[in-house]
Amino acid sequence: MFYRGYLQEVLRQDERGCASLIVPAAFFGLRHATHFFFLWPDVSYGAALVWALGAFVGGIIIALLYEGTRSIWPPILVHFSVNLISFCIP
């Protein structure tokens, strides 16, 4: 809700163009990289970087979904679904 409902919305209203998509996605990616530092400290920095880049790309896709629908609910449902699928796969 922070990345889409607040940050993306504020940047979009300030007419920052692509920044309203890229900046929230970058923070989303960095936030997901912190999983490795706090939850799995033995994982390499390379793995954390790959995870962060994947989350960044996912953040861009979710940002485009938010822009297309102008609703926070589709991004929430997509994020929930991705988490659920990753949780169910061993």
N, CA, C and O atoms as a CHARMM CRD file, in Angstrom:
* protein
*
  360
    1    1 MET  N      0.82300  -1.18600   0.00000 PROA 1      0.00000
    2    1 MET  CA     0.00000   0.00000   0.00000 PROA 1      0.00000
    3    1 MET  C      0.87400   1.25800   0.00000 PROA 1      0.00000
    4    1 MET  O      0.50000   2.27800  -0.58000 PROA 1      0.00000
    5    2 PHE  N      2.03700   1.18100   0.65200 PROA 2      0.00000
    6    2 PHE  CA     2.91900   2.34600   0.69000 PROA 2      0.00000
    7    2 PHE  C      3.47100   2.66500  -0.69800 PROA 2      0.00000
    8    2 PHE  O      3.44800   3.81800  -1.12900 PROA 2      0.00000
    9    3 TYR  N      3.96800   1.63800  -1.39800 PROA 3      0.00000
   10    3 TYR  CA     4.62800   1.87000  -2.67900 PROA 3      0.00000
   11    3 TYR  C      3.65700   2.34900  -3.75200 PROA 3      0.00000
   12    3 TYR  O      3.99700   3.23000  -4.54100 PROA 3      0.00000
   13    4 ARG  N      2.46200   1.78300  -3.79100 PROA 4      0.00000
   14    4 ARG  CA     1.48000   2.15600  -4.81600 PROA 4      0.00000
   15    4 ARG  C      0.55100   3.25900  -4.33200 PROA 4      0.00000
   16    4 ARG  O      0.42500   4.30200  -4.97300 PROA 4      0.00000
   17    5 GLY  N     -0.09000   3.02700  -3.20800 PROA 5      0.00000
   18    5 GLY  CA    -1.11600   3.95000  -2.72900 PROA 5      0.00000
   19    5 GLY  C     -0.58000   5.29400  -2.28100 PROA 5      0.00000
   20    5 GLY  O     -1.30400   6.28900  -2.28400 PROA 5      0.00000
   21    6 TYR  N      0.69400   5.32900  -1.89400 PROA 6      0.00000
   22    6 TYR  CA     1.26200   6.61200  -1.45800 PROA 6      0.00000
   23    6 TYR  C      2.37500   7.09300  -2.39000 PROA 6      0.00000
   24    6 TYR  O      2.21600   8.10000  -3.08100 PROA 6      0.00000
   25    7 LEU  N      3.49600   6.37600  -2.40900 PROA 7      0.00000
   26    7 LEU  CA     4.67600   6.86600  -3.12700 PROA 7      0.00000
   27    7 LEU  C      4.42800   7.03900  -4.62300 PROA 7      0.00000
   28    7 LEU  O      4.74300   8.09100  -5.18000 PROA 7      0.00000
   29    8 GLN  N      3.87700   6.04100  -5.27100 PROA 8      0.00000
   30    8 GLN  CA     3.61400   6.14600  -6.70500 PROA 8      0.00000
   31    8 GLN  C      2.61400   7.25700  -6.98600 PROA 8      0.00000
   32    8 GLN  O      2.75500   8.00200  -7.95600 PROA 8      0.00000
   33    9 GLU  N      1.61700   7.36200  -6.14200 PROA 9      0.00000
   34    9 GLU  CA     0.59300   8.39000  -6.33700 PROA 9      0.00000
   35    9 GLU  C      1.17400   9.79600  -6.18400 PROA 9      0.00000
   36    9 GLU  O      0.85300  10.68600  -6.97100 PROA 9      0.00000
   37   10 VAL  N      2.02500  10.00100  -5.18000 PROA 10     0.00000
   38   10 VAL  CA     2.64500  11.31200  -4.96900 PROA 10     0.00000
   39   10 VAL  C      3.53700  11.67800  -6.14600 PROA 10     0.00000
   40   10 VAL  O      3.48100  12.80300  -6.64100 PROA 10     0.00000
   41   11 LEU  N      4.35500  10.74100  -6.59400 PROA 11     0.00000
   42   11 LEU  CA     5.24700  11.02100  -7.72700 PROA 11     0.00000
   43   11 LEU  C      4.46400  11.27200  -9.01300 PROA 11     0.00000
   44   11 LEU  O      4.85100  12.11800  -9.82000 PROA 11     0.00000
   45   12 ARG  N      3.38300  10.55200  -9.20600 PROA 12     0.00000
   46   12 ARG  CA     2.55800  10.74900 -10.40000 PROA 12     0.00000
   47   12 ARG  C      1.91200  12.12800 -10.37900 PROA 12     0.00000
   48   12 ARG  O      1.84500  12.79300 -11.41300 PROA 12     0.00000
   49   13 GLN  N      1.44000  12.56300  -9.22700 PROA 13     0.00000
   50   13 GLN  CA     0.80400  13.87600  -9.11700 PROA 13     0.00000
   51   13 GLN  C      1.79800  15.00700  -9.33400 PROA 13     0.00000
   52   13 GLN  O      1.43200  16.08700  -9.79800 PROA 13     0.00000
   53   14 ASP  N      3.06700  14.75100  -8.99100 PROA 14     0.00000
   54   14 ASP  CA     4.10600  15.75600  -9.22200 PROA 14     0.00000
   55   14 ASP  C      4.59700  15.75100 -10.66200 PROA 14     0.00000
   56   14 ASP  O      5.54600  16.45900 -11.00200 PROA 14     0.00000
   57   15 GLU  N      3.94000  14.93900 -11.52300 PROA 15     0.00000
   58   15 GLU  CA     4.27400  14.84500 -12.94100 PROA 15     0.00000
   59   15 GLU  C      5.72700  14.45900 -13.17000 PROA 15     0.00000
   60   15 GLU  O      6.43200  15.10100 -13.94900 PROA 15     0.00000
   61   16 ARG  N      6.16700  13.42500 -12.50000 PROA 16     0.00000
   62   16 ARG  CA     7.54300  12.97200 -12.62900 PROA 16     0.00000
   63   16 ARG  C      7.70500  11.86000 -13.66000 PROA 16     0.00000
   64   16 ARG  O      8.77700  11.26200 -13.75700 PROA 16     0.00000
   65   17 GLY  N      6.67400  11.57800 -14.42100 PROA 17     0.00000
   66   17 GLY  CA     6.76100  10.60600 -15.51400 PROA 17     0.00000
   67   17 GLY  C      7.15800   9.22000 -15.06200 PROA 17     0.00000
   68   17 GLY  O      6.52000   8.63600 -14.18600 PROA 17     0.00000
   69   18 CYS  N      8.21100   8.69500 -15.65900 PROA 18     0.00000
   70   18 CYS  CA     8.66500   7.33400 -15.36800 PROA 18     0.00000
   71   18 CYS  C      9.13300   7.17000 -13.92900 PROA 18     0.00000
   72   18 CYS  O      9.15300   6.05300 -13.41300 PROA 18     0.00000
   73   19 ALA  N      9.50500   8.25200 -13.27800 PROA 19     0.00000
   74   19 ALA  CA     9.94200   8.15700 -11.88600 PROA 19     0.00000
   75   19 ALA  C      8.84700   7.59900 -11.00300 PROA 19     0.00000
   76   19 ALA  O      9.13700   6.93700 -10.00600 PROA 19     0.00000
   77   20 SER  N      7.59300   7.85200 -11.34900 PROA 20     0.00000
   78   20 SER  CA     6.49300   7.34100 -10.53200 PROA 20     0.00000
   79   20 SER  C      6.37600   5.82100 -10.64500 PROA 20     0.00000
   80   20 SER  O      5.71800   5.19300  -9.81500 PROA 20     0.00000
   81   21 LEU  N      7.00300   5.22400 -11.65400 PROA 21     0.00000
   82   21 LEU  CA     7.03800   3.77200 -11.78400 PROA 21     0.00000
   83   21 LEU  C      8.33300   3.19700 -11.23900 PROA 21     0.00000
   84   21 LEU  O      8.32100   2.17200 -10.55800 PROA 21     0.00000
   85   22 ILE  N      9.45100   3.85000 -11.53400 PROA 22     0.00000
   86   22 ILE  CA    10.77100   3.31100 -11.22100 PROA 22     0.00000
   87   22 ILE  C     11.13400   3.46000  -9.74100 PROA 22     0.00000
   88   22 ILE  O     11.64000   2.51700  -9.13400 PROA 22     0.00000
   89   23 VAL  N     10.88300   4.61600  -9.16700 PROA 23     0.00000
   90   23 VAL  CA    11.28500   4.85900  -7.77000 PROA 23     0.00000
   91   23 VAL  C     10.58400   3.90000  -6.80700 PROA 23     0.00000
   92   23 VAL  O     11.26600   3.26800  -5.99900 PROA 23     0.00000
   93   24 PRO  N      9.25700   3.76100  -6.85300 PROA 24     0.00000
   94   24 PRO  CA     8.62400   2.79400  -5.95200 PROA 24     0.00000
   95   24 PRO  C      9.08800   1.35300  -6.20000 PROA 24     0.00000
   96   24 PRO  O      9.23000   0.57700  -5.25500 PROA 24     0.00000
   97   25 ALA  N      9.32400   0.99600  -7.46300 PROA 25     0.00000
   98   25 ALA  CA     9.79400  -0.35300  -7.77900 PROA 25     0.00000
   99   25 ALA  C     11.19800  -0.58100  -7.22500 PROA 25     0.00000
  100   25 ALA  O     11.50300  -1.67600  -6.75300 PROA 25     0.00000
  101   26 ALA  N     12.04900   0.43400  -7.27500 PROA 26     0.00000
  102   26 ALA  CA    13.40200   0.31200  -6.71800 PROA 26     0.00000
  103   26 ALA  C     13.34800   0.11100  -5.20700 PROA 26     0.00000
  104   26 ALA  O     14.04300  -0.75200  -4.67100 PROA 26     0.00000
  105   27 PHE  N     12.53500   0.89400  -4.52400 PROA 27     0.00000
  106   27 PHE  CA    12.37600   0.70700  -3.08000 PROA 27     0.00000
  107   27 PHE  C     11.77900  -0.66200  -2.75900 PROA 27     0.00000
  108   27 PHE  O     12.16800  -1.29200  -1.77600 PROA 27     0.00000
  109   28 PHE  N     10.84200  -1.12300  -3.57500 PROA 28     0.00000
  110   28 PHE  CA    10.22800  -2.43300  -3.41400 PROA 28     0.00000
  111   28 PHE  C     11.30100  -3.52400  -3.53300 PROA 28     0.00000
  112   28 PHE  O     11.33300  -4.46200  -2.73600 PROA 28     0.00000
  113   29 GLY  N     12.16900  -3.39300  -4.52500 PROA 29     0.00000
  114   29 GLY  CA    13.25800  -4.35400  -4.70300 PROA 29     0.00000
  115   29 GLY  C     14.24000  -4.34500  -3.55100 PROA 29     0.00000
  116   29 GLY  O     14.63300  -5.40500  -3.06200 PROA 29     0.00000
  117   30 LEU  N     14.64400  -3.15600  -3.10900 PROA 30     0.00000
  118   30 LEU  CA    15.56300  -3.05700  -1.97800 PROA 30     0.00000
  119   30 LEU  C     14.95800  -3.61200  -0.70500 PROA 30     0.00000
  120   30 LEU  O     15.63700  -4.27200   0.08200 PROA 30     0.00000
  121   31 ARG  N     13.69000  -3.34500  -0.51000 PROA 31     0.00000
  122   31 ARG  CA    13.00300  -3.83700   0.68100 PROA 31     0.00000
  123   31 ARG  C     12.98700  -5.36900   0.68600 PROA 31     0.00000
  124   31 ARG  O     13.14000  -5.98700   1.74000 PROA 31     0.00000
  125   32 HSD  N     12.80300  -5.98000  -0.48300 PROA 32     0.00000
  126   32 HSD  CA    12.78700  -7.43700  -0.54900 PROA 32     0.00000
  127   32 HSD  C     14.18900  -8.03100  -0.42100 PROA 32     0.00000
  128   32 HSD  O     14.32700  -9.17700   0.00800 PROA 32     0.00000
  129   33 ALA  N     15.21600  -7.29000  -0.77600 PROA 33     0.00000
  130   33 ALA  CA    16.59900  -7.76900  -0.59400 PROA 33     0.00000
  131   33 ALA  C     16.95100  -7.85400   0.88900 PROA 33     0.00000
  132   33 ALA  O     17.79900  -8.65700   1.27700 PROA 33     0.00000
  133   34 THR  N     16.31800  -7.04900   1.70500 PROA 34     0.00000
  134   34 THR  CA    16.62300  -7.08000   3.14200 PROA 34     0.00000
  135   34 THR  C     16.20300  -8.39500   3.78200 PROA 34     0.00000
  136   34 THR  O     16.67200  -8.72300   4.87200 PROA 34     0.00000
  137   35 HSD  N     15.32300  -9.16000   3.12500 PROA 35     0.00000
  138   35 HSD  CA    14.98100 -10.48800   3.64400 PROA 35     0.00000
  139   35 HSD  C     16.24700 -11.30700   3.86300 PROA 35     0.00000
  140   35 HSD  O     16.38000 -12.01100   4.86400 PROA 35     0.00000
  141   36 PHE  N     17.16500 -11.20800   2.92100 PROA 36     0.00000
  142   36 PHE  CA    18.38100 -12.00400   3.00600 PROA 36     0.00000
  143   36 PHE  C     19.26500 -11.56600   4.16100 PROA 36     0.00000
  144   36 PHE  O     19.88600 -12.40400   4.81500 PROA 36     0.00000
  145   37 PHE  N     19.33100 -10.29200   4.41500 PROA 37     0.00000
  146   37 PHE  CA    20.23900  -9.80600   5.45100 PROA 37     0.00000
  147   37 PHE  C     19.72000 -10.09800   6.85400 PROA 37     0.00000
  148   37 PHE  O     20.50900 -10.29700   7.77800 PROA 37     0.00000
  149   38 PHE  N     18.40700 -10.12500   7.02000 PROA 38     0.00000
  150   38 PHE  CA    17.84100 -10.33700   8.34600 PROA 38     0.00000
  151   38 PHE  C     17.33500 -11.75100   8.57300 PROA 38     0.00000
  152   38 PHE  O     17.46400 -12.28100   9.67700 PROA 38     0.00000
  153   39 LEU  N     16.76200 -12.37000   7.54900 PROA 39     0.00000
  154   39 LEU  CA    16.18000 -13.69500   7.72200 PROA 39     0.00000
  155   39 LEU  C     17.14700 -14.81900   7.36000 PROA 39     0.00000
  156   39 LEU  O     17.15900 -15.86500   8.00900 PROA 39     0.00000
  157   40 TRP  N     17.95900 -14.60100   6.32000 PROA 40     0.00000
  158   40 TRP  CA    18.89600 -15.62100   5.87100 PROA 40     0.00000
  159   40 TRP  C     20.27500 -14.99400   5.68700 PROA 40     0.00000
  160   40 TRP  O     20.71600 -14.80800   4.55300 PROA 40     0.00000
  161   41 PRO  N     20.96900 -14.66200   6.78900 PROA 41     0.00000
  162   41 PRO  CA    22.24100 -13.92900   6.67000 PROA 41     0.00000
  163   41 PRO  C     23.36000 -14.71500   5.99300 PROA 41     0.00000
  164   41 PRO  O     24.36100 -14.11900   5.59300 PROA 41     0.00000
  165   42 ASP  N     23.22400 -16.03500   5.85300 PROA 42     0.00000
  166   42 ASP  CA    24.27500 -16.83000   5.20800 PROA 42     0.00000
  167   42 ASP  C     24.17700 -16.85300   3.69400 PROA 42     0.00000
  168   42 ASP  O     25.05900 -17.40100   3.03300 PROA 42     0.00000
  169   43 VAL  N     23.12500 -16.27100   3.12700 PROA 43     0.00000
  170   43 VAL  CA    22.94200 -16.24800   1.68500 PROA 43     0.00000
  171   43 VAL  C     23.87300 -15.19000   1.08500 PROA 43     0.00000
  172   43 VAL  O     24.09900 -14.13800   1.68300 PROA 43     0.00000
  173   44 SER  N     24.40100 -15.47800  -0.08600 PROA 44     0.00000
  174   44 SER  CA    25.36600 -14.56600  -0.71500 PROA 44     0.00000
  175   44 SER  C     24.72200 -13.26200  -1.17200 PROA 44     0.00000
  176   44 SER  O     23.50700 -13.17900  -1.35000 PROA 44     0.00000
  177   45 TYR  N     25.55000 -12.26200  -1.35600 PROA 45     0.00000
  178   45 TYR  CA    25.08000 -10.97500  -1.86700 PROA 45     0.00000
  179   45 TYR  C     24.55700 -11.10900  -3.29500 PROA 45     0.00000
  180   45 TYR  O     23.64400 -10.38900  -3.69900 PROA 45     0.00000
  181   46 GLY  N     25.13800 -12.02900  -4.04900 PROA 46     0.00000
  182   46 GLY  CA    24.66400 -12.25500  -5.41400 PROA 46     0.00000
  183   46 GLY  C     23.22300 -12.73600  -5.43900 PROA 46     0.00000
  184   46 GLY  O     22.42800 -12.28900  -6.26500 PROA 46     0.00000
  185   47 ALA  N     22.88900 -13.64200  -4.53600 PROA 47     0.00000
  186   47 ALA  CA    21.50800 -14.13300  -4.45200 PROA 47     0.00000
  187   47 ALA  C     20.56600 -13.00700  -4.02300 PROA 47     0.00000
  188   47 ALA  O     19.44900 -12.89800  -4.53000 PROA 47     0.00000
  189   48 ALA  N     21.01900 -12.17600  -3.09200 PROA 48     0.00000
  190   48 ALA  CA    20.20000 -11.03800  -2.65500 PROA 48     0.00000
  191   48 ALA  C     19.98100 -10.06600  -3.81200 PROA 48     0.00000
  192   48 ALA  O     18.89400  -9.50500  -3.95600 PROA 48     0.00000
  193   49 LEU  N     21.01400  -9.86500  -4.63900 PROA 49     0.00000
  194   49 LEU  CA    20.89600  -8.96800  -5.78300 PROA 49     0.00000
  195   49 LEU  C     19.90200  -9.51300  -6.80400 PROA 49     0.00000
  196   49 LEU  O     19.08200  -8.76300  -7.33500 PROA 49     0.00000
  197   50 VAL  N     19.97000 -10.80600  -7.07800 PROA 50     0.00000
  198   50 VAL  CA    19.02400 -11.42500  -8.02000 PROA 50     0.00000
  199   50 VAL  C     17.60600 -11.29600  -7.47900 PROA 50     0.00000
  200   50 VAL  O     16.68300 -10.96900  -8.22600 PROA 50     0.00000
  201   51 TRP  N     17.42900 -11.54900  -6.19400 PROA 51     0.00000
  202   51 TRP  CA    16.11200 -11.42300  -5.56500 PROA 51     0.00000
  203   51 TRP  C     15.60900  -9.98200  -5.68300 PROA 51     0.00000
  204   51 TRP  O     14.44400  -9.75400  -6.01100 PROA 51     0.00000
  205   52 ALA  N     16.48900  -9.00700  -5.41600 PROA 52     0.00000
  206   52 ALA  CA    16.10600  -7.59300  -5.49400 PROA 52     0.00000
  207   52 ALA  C     15.73700  -7.20100  -6.92000 PROA 52     0.00000
  208   52 ALA  O     14.77100  -6.46800  -7.13000 PROA 52     0.00000
  209   53 LEU  N     16.49500  -7.68200  -7.89800 PROA 53     0.00000
  210   53 LEU  CA    16.18000  -7.36500  -9.29500 PROA 53     0.00000
  211   53 LEU  C     14.85300  -7.97500  -9.72200 PROA 53     0.00000
  212   53 LEU  O     14.07900  -7.34900 -10.44600 PROA 53     0.00000
  213   54 GLY  N     14.59200  -9.19700  -9.27100 PROA 54     0.00000
  214   54 GLY  CA    13.30100  -9.82600  -9.55500 PROA 54     0.00000
  215   54 GLY  C     12.15300  -9.04800  -8.93300 PROA 54     0.00000
  216   54 GLY  O     11.10800  -8.86200  -9.55600 PROA 54     0.00000
  217   55 ALA  N     12.35400  -8.59600  -7.69900 PROA 55     0.00000
  218   55 ALA  CA    11.32300  -7.79400  -7.03900 PROA 55     0.00000
  219   55 ALA  C     11.16000  -6.44200  -7.72600 PROA 55     0.00000
  220   55 ALA  O     10.05100  -5.91400  -7.79800 PROA 55     0.00000
  221   56 PHE  N     12.26100  -5.87700  -8.23200 PROA 56     0.00000
  222   56 PHE  CA    12.18400  -4.61100  -8.97500 PROA 56     0.00000
  223   56 PHE  C     11.33300  -4.77600 -10.23700 PROA 56     0.00000
  224   56 PHE  O     10.45600  -3.95800 -10.51200 PROA 56     0.00000
  225   57 VAL  N     11.59800  -5.83800 -10.99700 PROA 57     0.00000
  226   57 VAL  CA    10.81500  -6.09800 -12.21300 PROA 57     0.00000
  227   57 VAL  C      9.34900  -6.34000 -11.84300 PROA 57     0.00000
  228   57 VAL  O      8.44800  -5.81800 -12.49900 PROA 57     0.00000
  229   58 GLY  N      9.11500  -7.12500 -10.79900 PROA 58     0.00000
  230   58 GLY  CA     7.75100  -7.34600 -10.32800 PROA 58     0.00000
  231   58 GLY  C      7.10400  -6.04100  -9.89100 PROA 58     0.00000
  232   58 GLY  O      5.91200  -5.82700 -10.11500 PROA 58     0.00000
  233   59 GLY  N      7.89000  -5.17000  -9.26600 PROA 59     0.00000
  234   59 GLY  CA     7.37900  -3.86200  -8.85000 PROA 59     0.00000
  235   59 GLY  C      6.97500  -2.99400 -10.03000 PROA 59     0.00000
  236   59 GLY  O      5.98400  -2.26700  -9.96000 PROA 59     0.00000
  237   60 ILE  N      7.74000  -3.06600 -11.11400 PROA 60     0.00000
  238   60 ILE  CA     7.37900  -2.32300 -12.33200 PROA 60     0.00000
  239   60 ILE  C      6.05800  -2.85300 -12.88900 PROA 60     0.00000
  240   60 ILE  O      5.17700  -2.07800 -13.26200 PROA 60     0.00000
  241   61 ILE  N      5.93000  -4.17500 -12.94100 PROA 61     0.00000
  242   61 ILE  CA     4.69800  -4.78000 -13.46100 PROA 61     0.00000
  243   61 ILE  C      3.50500  -4.38500 -12.60100 PROA 61     0.00000
  244   61 ILE  O      2.44800  -4.03300 -13.12300 PROA 61     0.00000
  245   62 ILE  N      3.67500  -4.44400 -11.28900 PROA 62     0.00000
  246   62 ILE  CA     2.59100  -4.06900 -10.38200 PROA 62     0.00000
  247   62 ILE  C      2.28500  -2.57400 -10.50200 PROA 62     0.00000
  248   62 ILE  O      1.12500  -2.17200 -10.41000 PROA 62     0.00000
  249   63 ALA  N      3.30800  -1.75600 -10.70600 PROA 63     0.00000
  250   63 ALA  CA     3.09400  -0.31500 -10.89100 PROA 63     0.00000
  251   63 ALA  C      2.27500  -0.04700 -12.15200 PROA 63     0.00000
  252   63 ALA  O      1.38100   0.79900 -12.15100 PROA 63     0.00000
  253   64 LEU  N      2.58600  -0.77000 -13.22300 PROA 64     0.00000
  254   64 LEU  CA     1.81400  -0.61800 -14.45700 PROA 64     0.00000
  255   64 LEU  C      0.37100  -1.07500 -14.26400 PROA 64     0.00000
  256   64 LEU  O     -0.55500  -0.47900 -14.81400 PROA 64     0.00000
  257   65 LEU  N      0.18900  -2.12800 -13.48600 PROA 65     0.00000
  258   65 LEU  CA    -1.15700  -2.59900 -13.16600 PROA 65     0.00000
  259   65 LEU  C     -1.93000  -1.53500 -12.39400 PROA 65     0.00000
  260   65 LEU  O     -3.10700  -1.28700 -12.65800 PROA 65     0.00000
  261   66 TYR  N     -1.25600  -0.91900 -11.44600 PROA 66     0.00000
  262   66 TYR  CA    -1.90000   0.14800 -10.66800 PROA 66     0.00000
  263   66 TYR  C     -2.26700   1.33000 -11.57300 PROA 66     0.00000
  264   66 TYR  O     -3.36200   1.88200 -11.46700 PROA 66     0.00000
  265   67 GLU  N     -1.35400   1.70600 -12.45300 PROA 67     0.00000
  266   67 GLU  CA    -1.63400   2.81600 -13.36400 PROA 67     0.00000
  267   67 GLU  C     -2.79900   2.49200 -14.28800 PROA 67     0.00000
  268   67 GLU  O     -3.62500   3.35400 -14.58700 PROA 67     0.00000
  269   68 GLY  N     -2.85700   1.24700 -14.73500 PROA 68     0.00000
  270   68 GLY  CA    -3.91700   0.85500 -15.66100 PROA 68     0.00000
  271   68 GLY  C     -5.28900   0.75900 -15.02900 PROA 68     0.00000
  272   68 GLY  O     -6.30100   1.04100 -15.67200 PROA 68     0.00000
  273   69 THR  N     -5.32200   0.36000 -13.75900 PROA 69     0.00000
  274   69 THR  CA    -6.61400   0.16900 -13.09800 PROA 69     0.00000
  275   69 THR  C     -7.01500   1.32700 -12.20400 PROA 69     0.00000
  276   69 THR  O     -8.19700   1.50800 -11.91000 PROA 69     0.00000
  277   70 ARG  N     -6.03700   2.11500 -11.77000 PROA 70     0.00000
  278   70 ARG  CA    -6.25600   3.23100 -10.83000 PROA 70     0.00000
  279   70 ARG  C     -6.89700   2.73400  -9.53100 PROA 70     0.00000
  280   70 ARG  O     -7.64700   3.45900  -8.87700 PROA 70     0.00000
  281   71 SER  N     -6.59200   1.49600  -9.17500 PROA 71     0.00000
  282   71 SER  CA    -7.09300   0.89000  -7.94600 PROA 71     0.00000
  283   71 SER  C     -5.94900   0.15800  -7.26400 PROA 71     0.00000
  284   71 SER  O     -5.10100  -0.43500  -7.93200 PROA 71     0.00000
  285   72 ILE  N     -5.92100   0.19600  -5.95000 PROA 72     0.00000
  286   72 ILE  CA    -4.88100  -0.48900  -5.18500 PROA 72     0.00000
  287   72 ILE  C     -5.14900  -1.99000  -5.08300 PROA 72     0.00000
  288   72 ILE  O     -4.23100  -2.76200  -4.80600 PROA 72     0.00000
  289   73 TRP  N     -6.40400  -2.41300  -5.30400 PROA 73     0.00000
  290   73 TRP  CA    -6.77100  -3.81200  -5.09800 PROA 73     0.00000
  291   73 TRP  C     -6.12300  -4.78900  -6.07400 PROA 73     0.00000
  292   73 TRP  O     -5.66000  -5.83400  -5.61700 PROA 73     0.00000
  293   74 PRO  N     -6.05300  -4.53500  -7.36800 PROA 74     0.00000
  294   74 PRO  CA    -5.35500  -5.49100  -8.25400 PROA 74     0.00000
  295   74 PRO  C     -3.88600  -5.71100  -7.86700 PROA 74     0.00000
  296   74 PRO  O     -3.44500  -6.86000  -7.84600 PROA 74     0.00000
  297   75 PRO  N     -3.10300  -4.65500  -7.55900 PROA 75     0.00000
  298   75 PRO  CA    -1.73600  -4.90900  -7.11000 PROA 75     0.00000
  299   75 PRO  C     -1.66800  -5.72100  -5.81200 PROA 75     0.00000
  300   75 PRO  O     -0.79200  -6.57200  -5.65600 PROA 75     0.00000
  301   76 ILE  N     -2.58400  -5.46100  -4.89300 PROA 76     0.00000
  302   76 ILE  CA    -2.60000  -6.23300  -3.64500 PROA 76     0.00000
  303   76 ILE  C     -2.87700  -7.70200  -3.93800 PROA 76     0.00000
  304   76 ILE  O     -2.21500  -8.58100  -3.38600 PROA 76     0.00000
  305   77 LEU  N     -3.85000  -7.97300  -4.80200 PROA 77     0.00000
  306   77 LEU  CA    -4.19400  -9.35800  -5.12800 PROA 77     0.00000
  307   77 LEU  C     -3.05900 -10.07200  -5.86700 PROA 77     0.00000
  308   77 LEU  O     -2.80400 -11.25100  -5.62300 PROA 77     0.00000
  309   78 VAL  N     -2.38200  -9.36200  -6.76700 PROA 78     0.00000
  310   78 VAL  CA    -1.24700  -9.96300  -7.48300 PROA 78     0.00000
  311   78 VAL  C     -0.12300 -10.27800  -6.50200 PROA 78     0.00000
  312   78 VAL  O      0.45100 -11.36600  -6.55000 PROA 78     0.00000
  313   79 HSD  N      0.19500  -9.34700  -5.62000 PROA 79     0.00000
  314   79 HSD  CA     1.26400  -9.56600  -4.64600 PROA 79     0.00000
  315   79 HSD  C      0.91200 -10.72300  -3.71400 PROA 79     0.00000
  316   79 HSD  O      1.76000 -11.56600  -3.42100 PROA 79     0.00000
  317   80 PHE  N     -0.32600 -10.76500  -3.25300 PROA 80     0.00000
  318   80 PHE  CA    -0.77800 -11.86000  -2.40700 PROA 80     0.00000
  319   80 PHE  C     -0.66200 -13.19700  -3.14100 PROA 80     0.00000
  320   80 PHE  O     -0.20600 -14.18700  -2.56800 PROA 80     0.00000
  321   81 SER  N     -1.07400 -13.21900  -4.40600 PROA 81     0.00000
  322   81 SER  CA    -1.02600 -14.45300  -5.19200 PROA 81     0.00000
  323   81 SER  C      0.40300 -14.93400  -5.39400 PROA 81     0.00000
  324   81 SER  O      0.68000 -16.12800  -5.27600 PROA 81     0.00000
  325   82 VAL  N      1.30000 -14.02400  -5.69600 PROA 82     0.00000
  326   82 VAL  CA     2.70800 -14.39700  -5.88300 PROA 82     0.00000
  327   82 VAL  C      3.27200 -14.95400  -4.58000 PROA 82     0.00000
  328   82 VAL  O      3.97400 -15.96500  -4.59400 PROA 82     0.00000
  329   83 ASN  N      2.97400 -14.30900  -3.45800 PROA 83     0.00000
  330   83 ASN  CA     3.44900 -14.81100  -2.16800 PROA 83     0.00000
  331   83 ASN  C      2.85400 -16.17800  -1.85500 PROA 83     0.00000
  332   83 ASN  O      3.55300 -17.05900  -1.35300 PROA 83     0.00000
  333   84 LEU  N      1.57900 -16.35900  -2.14500 PROA 84     0.00000
  334   84 LEU  CA     0.92400 -17.63100  -1.87500 PROA 84     0.00000
  335   84 LEU  C      1.52300 -18.74600  -2.71500 PROA 84     0.00000
  336   84 LEU  O      1.77300 -19.84200  -2.21300 PROA 84     0.00000
  337   85 ILE  N      1.75400 -18.47000  -3.98900 PROA 85     0.00000
  338   85 ILE  CA     2.33900 -19.47500  -4.87500 PROA 85     0.00000
  339   85 ILE  C      3.75400 -19.83300  -4.41800 PROA 85     0.00000
  340   85 ILE  O      4.11500 -21.00900  -4.38100 PROA 85     0.00000
  341   86 SER  N      4.55300 -18.82500  -4.07200 PROA 86     0.00000
  342   86 SER  CA     5.92700 -19.11000  -3.63300 PROA 86     0.00000
  343   86 SER  C      5.95400 -19.84600  -2.30400 PROA 86     0.00000
  344   86 SER  O      6.88700 -20.59900  -2.02700 PROA 86     0.00000
  345   87 PHE  N      4.94100 -19.63200  -1.48300 PROA 87     0.00000
  346   87 PHE  CA     4.85100 -20.33500  -0.20600 PROA 87     0.00000
  347   87 PHE  C      4.45800 -21.79800  -0.41200 PROA 87     0.00000
  348   87 PHE  O      4.91200 -22.67500   0.32200 PROA 87     0.00000
  349   88 CYS  N      3.62300 -22.05600  -1.40000 PROA 88     0.00000
  350   88 CYS  CA     3.12100 -23.41000  -1.65400 PROA 88     0.00000
  351   88 CYS  C      4.11200 -24.28600  -2.39900 PROA 88     0.00000
  352   88 CYS  O      4.01400 -25.51100  -2.32900 PROA 88     0.00000
  353   89 ILE  N      5.05500 -23.69900  -3.10400 PROA 89     0.00000
  354   89 ILE  CA     6.05500 -24.46600  -3.84700 PROA 89     0.00000
  355   89 ILE  C      7.22100 -24.74800  -2.89800 PROA 89     0.00000
  356   89 ILE  O      7.82000 -23.82400  -2.34800 PROA 89     0.00000
  357   90 PRO  N      7.53400 -26.02600  -2.71200 PROA 90     0.00000
  358   90 PRO  CA     8.63300 -26.36300  -1.76900 PROA 90     0.00000
  359   90 PRO  C      9.98700 -25.93700  -2.29100 PROA 90     0.00000
  360   90 PRO  O     10.99900 -26.14700  -1.62300 PROA 90     0.00000
